[in-house]
Amino acid sequence: MLLAGKGKDRQFSMSAARIVTVVCALAAVVFLIPFWLCYLWNTTLPALAGWPEIGYWQMFRLFLLVSTFTGGANVVVREATPRYREYILGSPGRPAPGE
């Protein structure tokens, strides 16, 4: 009886470990992107345009605002309908734009 539950516990612990790994990776990305953007801002814009340097938390808030207003990484993946494929690929005899 103990052996029967062991597989389920192992499966649960593997999925829990995977969830923790994904959450930690996403948190790292969310906190590292503003750091990288802050570095780019502070090395480029003060010298180029005379704008002031900004701190990490200012860039973090700016990153959140821009992500919110532009939709962030909201990517919708769906299968293309035949009509959409025809629109994108064009009909075989149709010339490409600009020809």
PLY file of the C-alpha trace (Angstrom):
ply
format ascii 1.0
element vertex 99
property float x
property float y
property float z
element edge 98
property int vertex1
property int vertex2
end_header
0.00 0.00 0.00
2.88 2.37 0.66
4.31 1.67 -2.77
1.07 2.64 -4.50
1.16 6.14 -3.02
4.86 6.63 -3.63
4.48 7.11 -7.39
1.81 9.74 -6.94
3.93 11.59 -4.39
6.89 11.50 -6.73
4.74 12.76 -9.61
3.39 15.55 -7.40
6.84 16.54 -6.20
8.13 16.62 -9.79
5.26 18.83 -10.91
5.66 21.03 -7.81
9.38 21.36 -8.53
8.60 22.28 -12.12
6.10 24.92 -11.00
8.59 26.41 -8.53
11.26 26.47 -11.24
8.98 28.23 -13.73
7.82 30.77 -11.15
11.42 31.53 -10.12
12.49 31.87 -13.76
9.61 34.26 -14.52
10.38 36.33 -11.42
14.03 36.51 -12.44
13.09 37.68 -15.93
10.61 40.25 -14.61
13.26 41.73 -12.30
16.21 41.46 -14.70
14.58 43.16 -17.71
14.21 46.53 -15.88
17.82 46.23 -14.68
18.99 45.79 -18.28
16.73 48.62 -19.50
17.98 50.89 -16.71
21.56 50.19 -17.75
20.74 50.98 -21.40
18.86 54.15 -20.43
21.63 55.44 -18.15
24.41 54.75 -20.66
22.59 56.18 -23.68
19.99 58.86 -23.01
21.87 61.19 -20.62
24.74 61.50 -23.10
22.56 61.54 -26.21
19.60 63.69 -25.21
20.63 65.21 -21.89
17.91 63.35 -19.99
18.57 62.53 -16.33
19.69 59.11 -15.16
17.00 57.02 -13.49
17.10 54.39 -10.77
16.11 50.74 -10.88
12.68 51.19 -9.27
11.81 54.07 -11.59
12.64 51.84 -14.55
10.70 48.96 -12.99
7.58 51.14 -12.72
8.11 52.45 -16.26
8.49 48.86 -17.49
5.22 47.89 -15.78
3.40 50.88 -17.28
4.66 50.24 -20.80
3.93 46.51 -20.51
0.41 47.27 -19.32
-0.34 49.83 -22.03
1.10 47.79 -24.90
-0.28 44.43 -23.85
3.01 43.06 -22.52
3.77 39.54 -23.60
0.13 38.76 -24.29
0.58 36.41 -27.22
-2.42 34.54 -28.54
-1.59 31.47 -30.54
-4.33 29.93 -32.61
-4.51 27.92 -35.75
-4.85 29.99 -38.90
-8.10 29.61 -40.79
-7.95 28.77 -44.50
-9.19 32.28 -45.32
-6.40 33.85 -43.22
-3.78 31.57 -44.81
-5.00 32.63 -48.25
-4.83 36.29 -47.21
-1.28 35.95 -45.86
0.10 33.66 -48.54
-1.90 35.15 -51.37
-3.29 33.29 -54.31
-0.73 31.47 -56.47
-1.17 33.70 -59.53
-1.25 36.98 -57.66
1.85 39.20 -57.93
3.65 40.23 -54.78
3.11 43.82 -53.59
5.39 46.26 -55.37
5.78 44.17 -58.53
0 1
1 2
2 3
3 4
4 5
5 6
6 7
7 8
8 9
9 10
10 11
11 12
12 13
13 14
14 15
15 16
16 17
17 18
18 19
19 20
20 21
21 22
22 23
23 24
24 25
25 26
26 27
27 28
28 29
29 30
30 31
31 32
32 33
33 34
34 35
35 36
36 37
37 38
38 39
39 40
40 41
41 42
42 43
43 44
44 45
45 46
46 47
47 48
48 49
49 50
50 51
51 52
52 53
53 54
54 55
55 56
56 57
57 58
58 59
59 60
60 61
61 62
62 63
63 64
64 65
65 66
66 67
67 68
68 69
69 70
70 71
71 72
72 73
73 74
74 75
75 76
76 77
77 78
78 79
79 80
80 81
81 82
82 83
83 84
84 85
85 86
86 87
87 88
88 89
89 90
90 91
91 92
92 93
93 94
94 95
95 96
96 97
97 98
